[in-house]
Amino acid sequence: MPLGLGDEIQPDQTAPGVEEKAGWRARGHSTNFHPFLDPYPSLLVAEEVLRLHRALFEERFGHPSRTVRQHGLRWIGYTETPALLARYGLRMDLNFVSMRPSKGYVCGAGFPIPFVDQSGAIIPLWQQPTQLEDDVILEDTGRRRAYSYQLSTEEAVALATRLIGDSLDRFHTPVVFNVHPPFYVAWSGEFFRRSLAYAHEHGVPIWSAQE
């Protein structure tokens, strides 16, 4: 559950537990914190929220986070937010998402590329686009989302497998999925499982953002 500055963490908000998460990591998954930087009135507030969330994550789970996907996706300035994320040890940003009405590699690349500020200096943070999100492409059985394409499971699987196939035959770029755990349980699980099965059947490596 995303927490804002000043929110208290309650016992029922701390799942998954340390042992469960350690088991995930032992099987090759990476785990990272999900900072709630939306909305915020200034970069100073954003930094305090980021500092707090990183500290809580590292205190509970005992390891730093190297990748970031923040709640809400928004940021301040042109490269001010990437520079902030880099100062806190983050090295891979997955916050670029293609939503209606735009689609495709709007950030200019399919492979991860580093951010560059207005002076031409390279920021030590890489950006990797996220092409497929369950709440962006699928029809939500709970409520209608204005930004969603409202595709059926069959349509979403066809889109995902086409992108994976194109990455093998034409573009040779990563295809990034973001699937929300509660949505996976409620209505996007079949889409994700079938997409991963297709990748596995065609010999596509399945990596975490950390890898």
C-alpha positions, 0 to 999 in steps of 0.5 A: 500500500503506498504511504504518504509523508507522515503516514503510520505503518500498521501491522496489516500493511507490512505484508509480505513478510521478511521470510516470504520476500527472502524466498522470492529473492532466492528464486531469482526475483528482485524486490524494491520499494514503491515510493508514493511521490504523487502528488507533491508540491515541491522537489523538497517534499518529494525528496523527503518522501523518497528518503522515508520510503527508502529507509523504511524498506531497507530497515525492514528487508535489509537490502537497498533498492536499485530499481524504481517504479513510483506510484502515480508516475508523475515527476517534477521538472525535466531531469530534476527527478531522475537526478534525485532518484540517482542521488538515492542509489537508484539505477533503473527507472521504469516510470515511462508508460505509454497510455491513451492516447499515445502509444509506442516508444515515445521516450525515444528508445526500446533499450535502457538509456541513461538520462542526460540533463540540460547541460549534457551531463549523464545522470547515473540512472537508466530509463527502461520503458514499460510497454504493458500494464494490466490496468492500462490495457485490460478491462477492469472488472471492478471499475472503468478506468478512463486511461485504459484501452479496455481490451479483453483478455484475448485481445491483451494476450494477442497484443503481448505475444505480438510484441514479444514476437516482434522483439525476437524477429524485428526490434530485439528490445526488451518487453516490460510488464507491470502487473499489480498483485491485487489485479493479478488475483482478481482479473489479470492473472490469465493474461500474465500467465499466458504471456509468460508461457508464450515467452518461455515457449519461444526461448525468451529470457525472463528477467527482473528489473534488477537483472 
